[in-house]
């Protein structure tokens, strides 16, 4: 199956069968939509819509991650430029993997794709895998610094799932941390998790970082994170990922589950 899937994926990339779904991010202070995260999907001609877990492992094994990333960035730039032309100036977050961050040509490729789409990179946040920071194979600071010269902002994704410390982040050009859903999901059942999250948010703010929480699925969880001072919220409670044009940000805002 993996060989068949790899061949299909190669053809799918060439035929532009990949598409993006967008999940809203809301400002905690007033629950207004201020951005979204671009999430890749593959519309397989026989098997229908596939999530990333169905094909990214094969893509990494077959060294296709770079091509997928380029296609995701291309589509993201086009979407962001389109929304801005239609009056919406929210931010767009795009994920980068550890494989992507070992590609020295990535910053120039990002610039080219943004120029081709007439997109404003100041509106784009690139989410960096915590795995890359923790890998230990190379010093991540120079790579992150180069990427920071391109992006509007850089976010450390899945914070709290690994062993990255806030002290470590002081050495990196990071603008934002994104609390991992495994930590956020325990808010309702664990007093210790609430204390940990509260401490992380306080310390992050003291060193000038924005904090985003993902994986929010209930009002109680959302309200706790609002009271702790978390800056932005994301999760099924506020909206599931949907394709453009269902994500009708221009001329209004997506409906919130709240």
C-alpha positions in Angstrom: 0.0 0.0 0.0 2.8 2.4 0.9 4.4 2.0 -2.6 1.1 2.6 -4.2 0.4 5.6 -2.0 3.8 7.1 -2.7 3.2 6.9 -6.4 -0.3 8.4 -6.1 1.1 11.2 -3.9 3.8 12.0 -6.4 1.2 12.3 -9.1 -1.2 14.1 -6.7 1.4 16.8 -6.0 2.0 17.3 -9.7 -1.7 17.5 -10.4 -2.3 19.8 -7.5 -4.6 17.5 -5.6 -3.5 19.0 -2.3 -5.7 21.6 -0.8 -5.8 23.7 2.3 -8.4 23.9 5.1 -8.4 26.8 7.4 -9.1 26.8 11.2 -9.9 30.1 12.8 -7.8 31.6 15.6 -9.7 34.0 17.9 -8.4 36.8 20.1 -9.1 35.8 23.7 -10.0 39.3 24.9 -13.1 39.6 22.7 -13.4 36.2 20.8 -13.1 38.0 17.4 -11.4 36.0 14.6 -7.9 37.5 14.1 -6.4 34.8 12.0 -6.3 31.1 10.9 -4.1 28.2 10.5 -3.6 26.5 7.1 -3.9 22.7 7.3 -3.1 20.5 4.3 -5.4 17.9 3.0 -5.2 15.6 -0.1 -8.2 15.0 -2.2 -7.3 11.5 -3.5 -9.2 10.7 -6.7 -10.4 7.3 -5.4 -10.2 7.5 -1.6 -11.6 11.0 -1.1 -10.3 13.6 1.3 -7.3 12.4 3.3 -5.8 14.1 6.4 -2.1 14.7 6.9 -1.6 11.6 9.1 -2.6 9.4 6.1 0.2 10.6 3.8 2.9 12.8 5.5 4.7 9.8 6.8 5.0 8.4 3.3 6.0 11.8 2.0 8.8 12.0 4.5 10.0 8.5 3.8 10.0 9.3 0.0 11.6 12.7 0.5 8.5 14.6 -0.8 8.1 16.9 2.2 9.9 19.8 0.5 7.5 19.6 -2.5 4.5 19.5 -0.2 5.7 22.4 1.8 6.3 24.5 -1.3 2.8 23.7 -2.5 1.3 24.5 0.9 3.2 27.9 1.0 2.1 28.6 -2.6 -1.6 28.1 -1.7 -1.3 29.9 1.5 0.2 33.0 -0.1 -2.6 33.0 -2.7 -5.3 32.7 -0.1 -3.8 35.4 2.1 -3.4 37.8 -0.8 -7.0 37.1 -1.9 -8.4 37.8 1.6 -6.4 41.0 1.9 -7.7 42.3 -1.5 -11.2 41.6 -0.2 -10.7 43.6 3.0 -9.7 41.1 5.6 -6.3 41.6 7.2 -6.1 38.7 9.6 -3.0 36.6 10.0 -2.3 33.2 8.5 -0.2 30.5 10.2 1.7 27.9 8.1 3.4 24.8 9.5 7.0 23.9 8.8 8.5 20.5 9.7 12.0 19.7 11.0 12.8 18.5 7.4 11.8 21.9 6.0 14.0 23.7 8.4 17.1 21.8 7.3 16.6 23.2 3.8 18.8 26.2 3.3 16.9 27.3 0.2 13.6 27.6 2.1 13.7 31.4 2.9 14.4 32.3 -0.7 11.6 30.0 -1.9 9.2 31.6 0.5 10.1 35.1 -0.8 9.6 34.0 -4.4 6.2 32.3 -3.7 5.0 35.4 -1.8 6.2 37.7 -4.6 4.4 35.6 -7.2 1.2 35.8 -5.2 1.6 39.4 -4.3 1.2 38.4 -0.7 2.3 40.3 2.4 4.7 38.1 4.4 4.1 40.4 7.4 0.7 38.7 7.7 2.2 35.2 7.8 3.4 33.3 10.9 5.4 30.2 10.3 4.9 27.5 13.0 8.2 25.7 13.8 8.2 22.1 15.0 9.4 21.7 18.6 11.1 18.5 17.3 13.5 20.7 15.3 14.6 22.7 18.3 15.1 19.6 20.4 16.7 17.4 17.8 20.3 18.3 18.8 21.7 17.6 15.3 22.5 21.3 14.7 22.2 24.7 16.4 18.7 25.8 15.5 19.3 29.5 16.1 20.9 30.4 12.7 18.2 28.7 10.8 15.5 30.3 12.8 17.2 33.7 12.5 17.2 33.4 8.7 13.6 32.4 8.6 12.7 35.3 11.0 14.1 37.7 8.4 11.4 36.5 6.0 8.3 35.8 8.1 6.0 38.3 9.9 6.3 36.1 13.0 7.6 32.7 14.1 5.8 30.4 16.4 7.0 27.4 18.4 4.4 24.7 17.8 3.3 22.0 20.4 5.0 23.8 23.3 4.7 21.7 26.4 4.8 18.4 24.7 8.6 18.1 24.7 11.3 19.6 26.8 11.8 23.1 25.5 12.2 25.6 28.3 11.4 29.3 28.2 15.0 29.9 29.1 16.0 28.1 25.8 13.6 30.3 23.9 15.5 33.4 25.0 18.2 32.4 22.6 15.8 32.0 19.6 14.1 34.6 17.5 10.6 33.3 18.4 7.6 35.6 18.7 5.0 33.1 19.9 4.5 29.8 21.6 1.6 27.5 20.9 0.5 25.4 23.9 0.2 21.8 22.9 -3.3 20.3 22.9 -2.2 17.5 25.3 -1.6 20.2 27.9 -4.7 22.2 27.1 -7.0 19.1 27.1 -6.2 18.5 30.8 -7.4 21.9 32.0 -10.8 20.8 33.1 -9.6 17.7 35.0 -6.3 18.7 36.4 -5.5 21.5 38.9 -1.8 20.9 38.3 -2.2 21.4 34.5 -4.0 24.7 35.2 -1.2 25.9 37.4 1.4 24.9 34.8 -0.4 26.7 32.0 -0.9 29.8 34.1 2.9 29.8 34.9 3.9 29.3 31.3 1.7 32.2 30.1 3.0 34.5 32.8 6.6 33.7 32.0 6.1 33.9 28.2 4.6 37.3 28.5 7.5 38.5 30.7 9.9 37.7 27.9 7.7 39.3 25.2 6.1 36.2 23.7 2.5 35.8 22.5 0.8 32.7 23.7 -1.7 30.7 21.6 -3.7 27.7 22.9 -4.9 25.0 20.5 -7.2 22.1 21.0 -9.9 24.0 22.8 -13.1 21.9 22.8 -15.3 23.4 25.6 -16.5 26.7 27.0 -15.0 25.9 30.4 -11.5 25.4 28.9 -11.8 28.6 26.8 -12.9 30.6 29.8 -10.0 29.4 31.9 -7.5 30.3 29.2 -9.1 33.8 28.9 -8.8 34.4 32.6 -5.1 33.4 32.6 -4.3 36.0 29.9 -3.7 33.6 26.9 -3.6 35.8 23.8 -5.3 33.7 21.2 -7.4 30.5 21.2 -8.0 27.8 18.6 -9.9 24.6 18.6 -13.2 22.8 17.6 -15.1 25.0 20.1 -14.5 28.0 17.9 -14.5 26.3 14.5 -13.3 23.2 12.6 -10.9 23.5 9.7 -12.9 24.2 6.5 -11.9 24.8 2.9 -11.9 28.2 1.3 -14.4 29.7 0.3 -16.3 28.2 3.3 -13.9 30.2 5.4 -15.6 33.4 4.5 -13.3 35.8 6.3 -13.7 38.7 3.9 -16.9 40.7 4.3 -17.4 39.2 7.8 -16.1 36.5 10.1 -16.6 32.7 10.4 -19.4 31.7 12.7 -18.0 30.6 16.1 -19.3 27.6 18.1 -19.1 30.0 21.1 
